[in-house]
Amino acid sequence: MNTQESGKSSSEQRPEMIRGGREHSADILKLLREAAGWMESKGINQWTPGQFSIRDVEDYLSSREVYLAMEGAALAGMFTLQFSDIQYWGDRNDESYAYLHRLAVAKSHRGMGLGGQMIRFALRRAEERGCAGLRLDTVAHNIKLNRYYQSLGFHYMGTRDVGAGRLVNLYEYEAETGDPGSVILRYMGEADYALMREWSVSPEYLKKWAGPSLSYPLDDRQLERYLDGANHPAESGLLVYCAVLRATGQTVGHISLSGIDRENGSARISRVVVDPGSQGRGIGLQMVREVLRIGFEGLRLHRISLGVFDFNTAAQKTYETAGFTREGISREATTFGGRYADCIEMGILDREWRANRPSGK
């Protein structure tokens, strides 16, 4: 799946969305091959021009709903919808959902927000059909594209090998609640470094949320090392997220899932921080709950743990509200302000999470 754009919005004219027919076959094939060629030129191992034929296009038109973004007589973009997807979703397939594929934007319309417009149209179309929601997939190794879909409100549901070692990440759109304080998680990127430095106001505060993993003063080189090899859910031992207010796009927090042990089904929540100006609004709890969902539902883990310093009572309350149980204490584990502080160990099991997860989550 490919948008070939940065997701920027534009006040320029919006192409008209129409249902595709056989008369559009040649233009659809040209667009798909152009998109595949662009991927190859960028080193993205997702589509190749030779994989598409006129027969493939005709099959899409007969077996799926094909939608086209038209700029007059010119094809600006396209996507397909289908209503079952065993190939990509396997045992997670649910025929009550709509599944989006072959999202592509013409070279002439890249960077104009057309990908987002088409996804919003697909969401409306799924709602009109009475579907439970909209799902899509994208190649697991393309972190930038995964971040793009996350920023639009899609949350991670799992990773599957769809053949020949080709891994795809599965996403489902999370319906908006209308709450201006609602947050989504997306992968951290280089553009977030400045905020991470800004939130690390002193050696003590950085140590409070990052422990010994990062050192003051925090700099870009540390953050680059931090992200190196991260954010491949099927392979990485570390997933690193920023929390973003859904209503405004403002970045308000950071959280990671580290020490991912797939053999034993365990991981650890770490490096949790909320923008000092946004604290007291329940953002930390939302972040923790979503990482628990990613771990237990997406990665199918069995146990998630964390450590919190004894003086950080607000964080302890957040974790307990999320369902964590105190399991022990590492006594006098570190120093703060000339005194030793205990580290409280907490954990939660998959069955405990399922029994206590918020309604509708």
Backbone torsions as a table, in degrees:
resi	resn	phi	psi	omega
1	MET	NA	135.7	-169.6
2	ASN	-146.6	128.4	176.1
3	THR	-98.6	-24.4	-178.6
4	GLN	54.2	35.0	-179.3
5	GLU	-151.4	165.3	-178.4
6	SER	-87.9	-7.6	-178.8
7	GLY	89.2	10.6	179.8
8	LYS	-68.1	146.7	177.5
9	SER	-89.7	161.6	-179.5
10	SER	-146.3	144.3	177.2
11	SER	-91.1	3.0	-179.9
12	GLU	-71.0	175.5	-176.2
13	GLN	-58.4	146.8	178.6
14	ARG	-99.4	127.3	176.8
15	PRO	-59.6	153.7	178.6
16	GLU	-82.7	134.9	178.0
17	MET	-92.5	126.3	178.5
18	ILE	-132.6	162.2	173.8
19	ARG	-81.0	129.2	-177.9
20	GLY	-75.9	151.0	177.4
21	GLY	-134.6	177.7	-177.3
22	ARG	-59.8	-26.4	179.3
23	GLU	-67.1	-13.1	179.6
24	HIS	-100.0	2.1	-171.4
25	SER	-54.6	-48.0	-177.0
26	ALA	-62.8	-41.4	-179.7
27	ASP	-67.9	-38.2	178.1
28	ILE	-63.1	-45.4	179.4
29	LEU	-60.8	-42.7	179.1
30	LYS	-61.0	-43.3	-179.6
31	LEU	-64.4	-45.7	-179.0
32	LEU	-62.4	-42.3	178.9
33	ARG	-67.4	-37.5	176.6
34	GLU	-62.8	-44.4	179.2
35	ALA	-62.4	-41.6	179.3
36	ALA	-65.4	-38.9	177.8
37	GLY	-64.1	-38.5	177.3
38	TRP	-62.7	-42.4	178.6
39	MET	-59.6	-47.6	179.9
40	GLU	-58.6	-40.2	-178.7
41	SER	-66.4	-24.4	179.3
42	LYS	-95.9	3.8	-179.7
43	GLY	74.1	21.0	-179.9
44	ILE	-92.7	115.0	-177.6
45	ASN	-87.2	78.3	-177.0
46	GLN	-130.9	-62.1	176.7
47	TRP	-119.7	156.0	170.8
48	THR	-128.0	145.4	-178.4
49	PRO	-55.9	-35.5	-176.6
50	GLY	-72.0	-11.6	-177.8
51	GLN	-77.7	-13.9	-176.2
52	PHE	-104.1	135.6	176.7
53	SER	-133.5	166.7	178.5
54	ILE	-63.2	-29.2	177.8
55	ARG	-66.9	-39.2	176.7
56	ASP	-60.0	-46.4	-178.4
57	VAL	-61.1	-44.0	179.8
58	GLU	-64.2	-33.2	175.9
59	ASP	-66.5	-41.2	176.4
60	TYR	-57.9	-44.5	-175.2
61	LEU	-67.1	-26.8	-178.5
62	SER	-93.6	-25.8	-174.0
63	SER	-109.4	-11.0	-178.1
64	ARG	-133.2	174.2	167.2
65	GLU	-94.2	122.8	-178.7
66	VAL	-109.5	125.0	-179.1
67	TYR	-116.5	138.7	-175.9
68	LEU	-121.9	138.1	172.2
69	ALA	-96.4	113.2	-173.7
70	MET	-107.7	130.6	171.9
71	GLU	-106.8	89.5	-170.5
72	GLY	67.3	-123.5	178.5
73	ALA	-92.6	-1.2	-175.8
74	ALA	-95.9	139.6	178.8
75	LEU	-84.9	116.0	-177.3
76	ALA	-97.1	-26.4	-178.8
77	GLY	-171.8	171.2	-178.1
78	MET	-159.9	163.7	166.9
79	PHE	-160.7	164.4	175.0
80	THR	-120.8	153.5	173.6
81	LEU	-122.9	137.7	171.0
82	GLN	-135.7	169.3	-168.2
83	PHE	-125.3	24.3	168.9
84	SER	-166.2	147.7	-176.9
85	ASP	-153.4	67.5	179.5
86	ILE	-61.4	-39.2	-175.6
87	GLN	-56.0	-45.4	-175.6
88	TYR	-95.1	-31.1	-172.7
89	TRP	-101.5	-16.1	174.6
90	GLY	53.8	-128.3	-177.1
91	ASP	-71.9	-5.8	175.6
92	ARG	-93.7	-1.2	-178.7
93	ASN	-62.7	140.0	-179.3
94	ASP	-144.2	115.5	-174.6
95	GLU	-72.2	-0.9	175.9
96	SER	-83.8	-7.3	-179.0
97	TYR	-100.7	157.7	168.1
98	ALA	-96.9	142.1	-176.8
99	TYR	-120.0	122.1	-176.6
100	LEU	-94.0	133.1	177.5
101	HIS	-138.7	169.1	172.3
102	ARG	52.7	37.9	176.4
103	LEU	-73.5	121.1	-177.7
104	ALA	-146.3	146.9	178.7
105	VAL	-122.7	134.4	179.5
106	ALA	-66.3	152.1	-179.8
107	LYS	-53.0	-36.7	-177.4
108	SER	-67.2	-16.4	-174.7
109	HIS	-121.3	13.0	178.5
110	ARG	-68.8	145.7	177.4
111	GLY	78.1	10.9	-177.0
112	MET	-111.1	8.5	178.2
113	GLY	81.4	11.7	-176.5
114	LEU	-67.5	-35.1	178.1
115	GLY	-57.5	-46.3	178.2
116	GLY	-64.1	-38.4	178.0
117	GLN	-62.3	-42.5	-179.4
118	MET	-67.9	-37.9	177.9
119	ILE	-64.7	-41.2	177.4
120	ARG	-63.9	-37.0	175.6
121	PHE	-63.9	-42.2	178.6
122	ALA	-62.2	-38.4	177.2
123	LEU	-62.5	-43.7	178.5
124	ARG	-64.4	-40.5	-179.7
125	ARG	-63.9	-41.1	178.0
126	ALA	-63.7	-39.9	179.1
127	GLU	-66.0	-42.6	179.6
128	GLU	-61.0	-32.7	179.9
129	ARG	-82.6	-3.5	-179.6
130	GLY	78.5	21.4	180.0
131	CYS	-72.7	155.2	178.3
132	ALA	-69.4	-21.0	-179.9
133	GLY	165.6	-171.9	-177.8
134	LEU	-118.7	133.7	178.2
135	ARG	-123.9	156.3	174.7
136	LEU	-154.0	171.7	176.0
137	ASP	-135.0	160.3	174.1
138	THR	-152.8	156.8	-177.1
139	VAL	-60.3	138.4	-172.6
140	ALA	-67.7	-31.8	-172.6
141	HIS	-79.5	-12.6	-178.2
142	ASN	-88.6	85.1	-174.4
143	ILE	-62.8	-38.3	-179.1
144	LYS	-61.0	-43.5	-179.1
145	LEU	-70.1	-38.0	174.9
146	ASN	-60.1	-42.7	178.8
147	ARG	-62.4	-37.4	179.9
148	TYR	-60.9	-48.5	-179.5
149	TYR	-67.0	-38.1	176.1
150	GLN	-59.3	-41.6	-178.1
151	SER	-66.9	-20.8	178.0
152	LEU	-85.9	-6.3	177.5
153	GLY	109.7	10.6	176.9
154	PHE	-90.0	134.3	178.3
155	HIS	-115.5	150.9	-170.8
156	TYR	-67.4	132.8	-179.5
157	MET	-117.9	-10.7	-179.8
158	GLY	149.4	175.2	178.1
159	THR	-129.1	139.3	178.5
160	ARG	-133.5	146.0	170.6
161	ASP	-88.3	115.1	-176.7
162	VAL	-99.6	16.6	176.2
163	GLY	125.0	138.5	177.0
164	ALA	58.2	30.9	178.6
165	GLY	75.1	11.2	-179.9
166	ARG	-82.3	112.9	-177.1
167	LEU	-96.5	133.1	175.4
168	VAL	-124.3	142.2	173.1
169	ASN	-92.1	137.7	-177.9
170	LEU	-101.9	135.4	-177.7
171	TYR	-131.5	146.2	175.7
172	GLU	-128.7	136.4	-179.7
173	TYR	-71.9	130.8	177.0
174	GLU	-95.4	117.5	-176.6
175	ALA	-60.3	141.9	179.1
176	GLU	-72.3	144.2	-179.3
177	THR	-98.3	-15.1	-175.4
178	GLY	87.0	-3.7	178.6
179	ASP	-77.1	118.6	-178.9
180	PRO	-64.3	-15.6	178.9
181	GLY	-96.1	6.4	-178.8
182	SER	-71.0	138.2	-179.3
183	VAL	-119.9	155.4	170.3
184	ILE	-122.1	156.9	176.9
185	LEU	-105.6	135.6	173.0
186	ARG	-136.7	157.3	-179.2
187	TYR	-58.3	138.7	173.8
188	MET	-67.9	144.9	177.6
189	GLY	-138.3	180.0	-177.0
190	GLU	-58.1	-33.2	-179.3
191	ALA	-64.7	-14.2	-179.2
192	ASP	-92.1	-6.3	-174.9
193	TYR	-58.2	-42.0	-176.0
194	ALA	-61.2	-41.9	178.8
195	LEU	-66.8	-39.4	178.9
196	MET	-60.4	-40.6	176.9
197	ARG	-66.3	-40.5	-178.8
198	GLU	-63.7	-35.1	-179.5
199	TRP	-77.8	-9.7	-179.0
200	SER	-99.6	71.0	-167.4
201	VAL	-75.8	-19.0	-178.4
202	SER	-158.0	162.1	177.3
203	PRO	-57.5	-38.8	-178.2
204	GLU	-68.1	-41.8	-178.0
205	TYR	-69.0	-40.4	177.5
206	LEU	-62.0	-42.9	179.4
207	LYS	-64.6	-33.3	-178.6
208	LYS	-61.3	-41.1	-176.3
209	TRP	-102.4	-20.3	-177.8
210	ALA	-112.1	-7.0	-176.6
211	GLY	60.5	-144.2	-178.7
212	PRO	-86.6	3.1	-172.9
213	SER	-73.8	-25.6	178.3
214	LEU	-128.7	149.3	-177.0
215	SER	-121.9	151.0	-178.7
216	TYR	-88.6	139.0	-3.7
217	PRO	-78.3	137.3	-179.9
218	LEU	-68.3	133.9	-179.9
219	ASP	-134.0	171.1	-175.7
220	ASP	-62.2	-33.8	-178.1
221	ARG	-63.1	-41.7	176.3
222	GLN	-62.5	-42.0	-177.8
223	LEU	-68.7	-34.9	175.8
224	GLU	-63.2	-42.8	177.7
225	ARG	-65.2	-38.5	179.5
226	TYR	-58.4	-42.9	-176.4
227	LEU	-85.2	-12.2	-176.1
228	ASP	-60.0	118.1	179.3
229	GLY	81.5	0.3	-178.4
230	ALA	-83.5	167.3	167.6
231	ASN	71.5	34.2	166.7
232	HIS	-118.4	95.2	-168.1
233	PRO	-56.1	-29.9	-178.3
234	ALA	-85.3	-11.6	-171.7
235	GLU	-130.7	-37.6	-173.8
236	SER	-72.5	150.8	171.6
237	GLY	-89.0	2.4	-173.6
238	LEU	-146.0	129.1	171.6
239	LEU	-118.2	127.7	-172.3
240	VAL	-121.1	122.8	-174.0
241	TYR	-124.3	152.8	163.2
242	CYS	-112.0	146.7	176.0
243	ALA	-97.2	134.0	-174.9
244	VAL	-127.2	132.3	174.2
245	LEU	-64.5	123.7	-175.4
246	ARG	-64.5	-34.1	-175.1
247	ALA	-73.2	-31.4	-172.3
248	THR	-122.4	-16.6	-176.1
249	GLY	82.1	3.7	-180.0
250	GLN	-71.2	132.7	177.3
251	THR	-81.6	124.4	-171.4
252	VAL	-128.0	2.3	-179.7
253	GLY	-171.4	174.3	-178.1
254	HIS	-146.6	142.7	178.5
255	ILE	-157.8	150.2	176.9
256	SER	-135.7	155.2	172.3
257	LEU	-113.7	113.0	-170.8
258	SER	-120.3	172.9	177.9
259	GLY	56.9	37.5	-176.2
260	ILE	-69.5	117.5	-178.8
261	ASP	-115.6	97.9	-174.7
262	ARG	-71.7	-30.9	-180.0
263	GLU	-64.1	-42.3	-178.2
264	ASN	-100.3	-1.6	174.9
265	GLY	67.9	40.9	-177.3
266	SER	-132.7	160.2	176.5
267	ALA	-162.4	177.2	-175.5
268	ARG	-139.1	130.0	172.5
269	ILE	-77.4	134.1	-177.9
270	SER	-150.1	166.7	174.4
271	ARG	52.3	61.4	-178.7
272	VAL	-101.3	122.1	178.1
273	VAL	-145.5	141.7	174.8
274	VAL	-115.3	137.1	176.2
275	ASP	-45.7	124.3	-177.2
276	PRO	-51.6	-32.4	180.0
277	GLY	-78.0	-6.7	-177.5
278	SER	-117.0	8.8	-178.2
279	GLN	-73.6	157.0	-179.7
280	GLY	83.0	12.5	-177.2
281	ARG	-117.3	10.4	178.5
282	GLY	81.3	11.0	-178.0
283	ILE	-67.8	-41.1	179.5
284	GLY	-59.3	-42.3	179.7
285	LEU	-64.5	-41.2	177.1
286	GLN	-61.2	-43.0	180.0
287	MET	-61.1	-48.0	-178.2
288	VAL	-63.1	-43.9	-179.1
289	ARG	-62.9	-38.7	179.8
290	GLU	-70.8	-37.4	176.3
291	VAL	-66.0	-36.5	174.8
292	LEU	-62.8	-41.5	178.1
293	ARG	-63.2	-44.1	178.3
294	ILE	-59.0	-45.2	-178.1
295	GLY	-67.0	-48.3	-174.3
296	PHE	-83.5	-38.4	-178.6
297	GLU	-89.9	-45.7	-176.8
298	GLY	-76.9	-50.1	-178.0
299	LEU	-91.2	-11.0	179.9
300	ARG	57.6	46.1	176.3
301	LEU	-77.1	166.6	178.6
302	HIS	-105.3	-31.8	-173.3
303	ARG	-146.0	139.4	174.4
304	ILE	-131.1	134.7	-177.8
305	SER	-124.9	173.5	174.1
306	LEU	-162.8	167.9	173.4
307	GLY	-127.4	141.0	-179.4
308	VAL	-138.8	136.8	-178.8
309	PHE	-69.4	147.9	-171.8
310	ASP	-61.9	-29.8	-178.3
311	PHE	-80.7	-11.3	-177.1
312	ASN	-89.4	70.5	-173.8
313	THR	-67.7	-31.9	179.3
314	ALA	-64.4	-42.4	178.8
315	ALA	-66.3	-39.6	178.8
316	GLN	-58.8	-43.0	-179.9
317	LYS	-63.7	-41.3	178.7
318	THR	-59.9	-47.3	-178.0
319	TYR	-65.9	-38.4	178.0
320	GLU	-65.9	-39.8	177.0
321	THR	-62.4	-34.7	179.3
322	ALA	-74.8	-10.0	175.8
323	GLY	112.9	2.6	-180.0
324	PHE	-72.7	148.3	177.1
325	THR	-114.9	138.5	175.6
326	ARG	-69.3	131.3	-176.1
327	GLU	-117.0	-16.6	-179.0
328	GLY	168.4	-179.5	-178.2
329	ILE	-135.3	131.1	167.7
330	SER	-91.9	105.3	-171.8
331	ARG	-72.2	136.3	175.7
332	GLU	46.5	53.5	-173.4
333	ALA	-77.8	-23.5	-177.9
334	THR	-157.0	170.3	179.9
335	THR	-110.2	141.3	174.0
336	PHE	-139.7	122.3	175.5
337	GLY	57.5	37.0	175.9
338	GLY	84.6	4.0	177.3
339	ARG	-129.9	157.9	176.7
340	TYR	-82.8	145.9	177.9
341	ALA	-124.2	141.7	175.1
342	ASP	-80.1	152.6	172.3
343	CYS	-111.5	119.1	-179.4
344	ILE	-86.8	124.4	178.3
345	GLU	-91.3	134.0	-178.9
346	MET	-133.9	154.5	179.5
347	GLY	-152.4	162.2	176.9
348	ILE	-147.0	140.4	179.0
349	LEU	-101.7	158.3	-176.8
350	ASP	-57.7	-41.0	-179.1
351	ARG	-67.2	-32.1	176.8
352	GLU	-69.5	-40.3	178.3
353	TRP	-63.1	-45.4	-178.3
354	ARG	-64.8	-35.4	-178.5
355	ALA	-72.7	-24.0	-172.8
356	ASN	-121.4	6.2	-178.2
357	ARG	-65.3	146.9	-179.7
358	PRO	-57.3	147.7	179.8
359	SER	-58.4	134.1	177.3
360	GLY	83.2	1.5	-179.9
361	LYS	-98.6	NA	NA
